[in-house]
Amino acid sequence: MSTADRLPRLLALVPYLMSHQGARVDEVAEVFGLSEKQLIDDLQLVWMCGLPGHTPGDLIDVSWDGGEILIDNAETIARPLRLGIDEASALLVALRLLNELPLGESPEGGQRDALTRVIAKLERAAGEGAAAVSSQVAVEMDVAPDALATVNDALRRGRRLSLRYYAPGRDEVTSREVDPLRIAVVDGRSYLSGWCYRAEAVRLFRLDRIQHVEALDVAAAPPEGAEPTDVTDGVFKPSPTDELAELELAPAGRWVAEYYPCESVEELGEGRLRVALRARDTDWLLRLALRLGETGRIIAPARLAAMARDRAALALAHYEEAGQR
């Protein structure tokens, strides 16, 4: 389990134990959906946490002898969370962005009202400082002109879309008819998830790659069982048929192992990694290699490694040529 998964659970575990002194190990494990071994591993980690200083009086005291969990000296972490101005401002900006997106209902629906109330409550709780800072941030969707408004309107009215879409992997523009399902925002990019009649499957379309879009006077009618693309773990979903590539990463390039789904990750020492991942297309992998520069390189297959070297040499030649002008 990754740190990103474990940390929220530990932050919830400590307050729960504070309010359930003497709870049994098996009962708490069931509440958090863990095995007893996983829970005890968490308790052993909690036992080493506390305030700066790390003396016995600073650390959380937890024991589970006899199967009953007792916890002490954890009042600080059990207190209600108080957001700083920067944290509250970031949250307000994100909520206002969400408020601009369709929520799968009419504008008069309850979800929109609930979101508006949450924003108002957070503004009051955060105080004038956070509200003033966040109000100075303009949220702009990175989309083609009028694309977001057209897609929103089609979602509300249940209409099919006609669009011209640029696919960079194939360097081509295609015409498609799409029944929209929802809009998702991933890593700051806006995507339309919908049933594509050209592909006869649910597809994701980046809104800033839509060159033209219009709502048709045809009711959207996606096939039964068509569900919006799950982007919980990101947009990129490798296929077993995609080419498997191996990369060697310097410490500064380790982010690749966290950002992209890897089939294997091997520690090489001194912070270096060897990872194996599926390349959705050759151009994508070559762009990744160029982006990494000295912090990573393709080591297999040899064909792709040679292509990456050739493309890097060509890029350097262009720089040198531009510098001589």
N, C-alpha and C positions, 0 to 999 in steps of 0.2 A: 504494500500500500504506500502511495506517495505521501510526502509531507503535506501537500495541499489537501489530501483527504483526511489525514490524521489530526492535523491541528484543530480544525473546527470541532471534531469530536472531543478532543481533550478539553477545549474551552467550554463545551457543554457538560462534560463529565464531572468536572470539579464542582460547579454549583449544584448539580444533581446530588452528588454525594454529601455536600454540606447540608442539604435539606432532607437527606434520607440516611442519617447516621445509623450504622448497624445493618444496612442493607446487605443481603447475602450476595456473594459473588455470582452465583448462577442466575439470580433474579436480575441483577444489573446487566449482566451479559445479554440476557434476553431482551431487556429494554433497548439496548443499543445495537442489537443485531450482531453480536460478536460471539466468538467461542470464548470459553473461560480462559484459555491460554492467551488469546489476544487481549482480553481485559486485563489480565495480570501484567502483560507486557506494558500496557498503558499505565497501570498503577506504578510500575517500577520507574517509568519515565516521569510521572507526576512527582514521585518521591525526590527527584533530582531538580525540581523546578522551584522557583521562589523569587524573592526580591534580590536586587543587586547586593553583593557582599558575600553571598553563598556560604555564610556561616550556618551552623545548625539552627540558630534562631531565625534565620531568613528563609529557610527552605520549608516547603509544605511537608507536613508529617502525615503519612498515611500507612495504615497497617491492615492486613486482611487475614490475620491468624484466626483459625477456627472457622474460616469461611465468611466472617462478617467484616465489612469494610468500615473502618473508622478513619476520619480525616480531620486534621486540625491545622491551624496556622495558614489558612487559605482564604481568609476574609477578603484580602485585597482583590484576588482574581474573581471572587464570587460577587463582587459589587456590580451593580448595573453599569453597562458600558456607557461612557460619555465620549462623544465624538469631538475631536478638535475642529477648528475652523476649516482646515484644509480637507479633512475627511468629510465633514458635513457638506461642504461646498461641492466636492466631487459627487457625493450621493445625490444632491439636489439637481446637479446638471444631468446626471444619468436618468433620474426620474422624469425630468422635463423632456429629455429625448424620448423616453418610453411613451410619454403622453402624446407625442406626435405620431406614434405608430398606430395602425389599426389593431384593435383588441378582439377582433372576431365578433363584433356586435355593433348595433347602431350607436350613433354618437350619444343617444340619450341613455345608453345602457348603464348598468350598475358598476361595471368594472371601471369605466372612465371616471365616474363620480368618486369611486373609492380611491382611485389613484390621485385625483385632485385633492381629496381630503388628506391623504398621506403627505402630499407635498406641503400643504398648508400647516399640518401639525409639525412636520420636521422643521419648517421655517421658524415656527414659534419656539420650538425646543432648542434650535441651534443658535438663536439670538440674531441680532441685527448684523453682526459681523459676517457670519456665513451667508446669510440671505443677500447681503449687499455684494459680496464677492461673486456668488453664483449668478446673480442677476446681470452681472457685467459680461458673462460668458455667453456668446451667441452660438447656439447649436445649429450647425448646418449639415444636412445629410449629403454625403458624397455621391450624388446621383446625376444622371443626365437631366437636362432641363425638362421640368414638368413630369418626369417619369414617376416620381413618388406620388404626386397628386393623382395621376391617372391610375396607378396601381391601387392606391387607397380607394378611389371611387369604384373601381371594378370589384374590389373585395367587398365593399359595403353593398353594392347592388347585385352581386353575384353574376358578373358578366365575364365572358371570355376575352382574353387579350390577344392582340396581334402585335408582334414585335420583331424588330431586326436586332440581332444580338451578335456581338463580336466575341469569338472564341480565340483567345491568344495562343492556346496550345496548338491550334491548327492554322492560326493566322487567317481566319476567314470570317465573313459575316453571313449569317444564315437567317432565313425568315421562319418564324415559328408561330403557332397558335398555342396558347397556354391557358389552362383553367387555374387561376390563382388560388392558393391555399392559405398562405400567410407570408408576412415579411419578418425576417430575422436579422438581428444585428450581431455580427461576430467579428471580434478584433477591430472594431471601428468601421467595418464595412457593412453595407446594407444588401440583403439578398432577398429575392423573390423565390419562394418555394411553390412549385405548381406542377400540374400534370401537363407534360409536353406531348402534343400529338405527333410531333416529328420523331421523337425518341420512343414514344409509347411507354413512358415511364415518368415518375416524379423526378424533376430536376431542379437544381439551384441556379439562379441567374443573378450575377452581381449587377445591381442597378446602375452603377456607373459605366457598365459595358453595354447597356441598352442604347442603341443609336436612335431608335424610333419605337414608340409604343402608342397604341390606341385601343380603347375599349370597344368591342364589337356589340352589335345589337343581337347577341346570341347568349342565352343563359349558360353559365358555366355548369358543366356536368361531368366532373371527374368520375372515373370508374369506382365502383364500390370497393372499399378497402384502401383507396389511395390516401396516404397519410403524409403530412408535411415532413420534410427531411429533418431528422434529429441532428441538431448541431451542438448538442451538449458537450461533446468532446472535440469540437472544431468542425470545420467544413471538409477537410481532406479525409476521405475514407478510402484507404488503399484496397485494391482488389487482388485476390490470389494470382490473377493472370498478369498483373503489372510486373515489370522487370525488377528483379532484386538487385540492389546496389549496395556496396560497402563503402563507408567513408571513415577516414581517420580524422579525429577532431582534436585540436589543441584545447587547453583549458578555456580560452575565450570563445570556442565554438561549441561548448557543451550544451548550449541552449537548444541545439537541433534535437537532442535526445528528449527534451521536454516538450518542444513545440510540435514535433511530428511523431506519429505512431511508428515505433521501431519494432522490428521482429526480434532483434537481439541487441544487447548493449554490453560491451566488454570493457572493463577497466584495464588500461595499459600502464598505469603508473604515472606519477607526476601530473595528475589531473587530466591526462589524455584518455580519449575513448575511441573504441571502434564500434560503429553502429551499422546495422543492416536494415534498410528500409525499402519499401516498394516505391518505384518511380512511376507516377501517374502518366508522365510523358517525358521524352528525352529532353526537350527544351526546358521543362521545369527543373529537372535535376541539374542541367548545365547552368541555369541561372542561379541555383542554390550554390553551386561550386564557386561561381564567380563572386557571389555575395560573400562567401566565407573568406575568400582571399587566402592569406597566410594562416588563417585559423582552422582550415580544414581542406581535405583533398579526397577525390574519388580514388579508391585503390582497386575496385573491381566492379563490373567487368573491365578488362583492359581497353576494350573499344570505347567505352564511355570516358575512361580516364584520358585517353588520347584526344578525344573530342574536346574535353574540358581544357586541356593544355593548348590545343589549336585555337580555341575560341579566346582564351586569355591572351595568347600571343597576338591575335588579330586586334583585340581591344587595345593592347599596349601600342601596337603599330599605329592605330588611329590617333592615340594620344600624342605620340611622337610627331606624326605628320601635322597635327593641329598646332603643336608647339613651334614648328618650323615656319609656319605661315606668318 
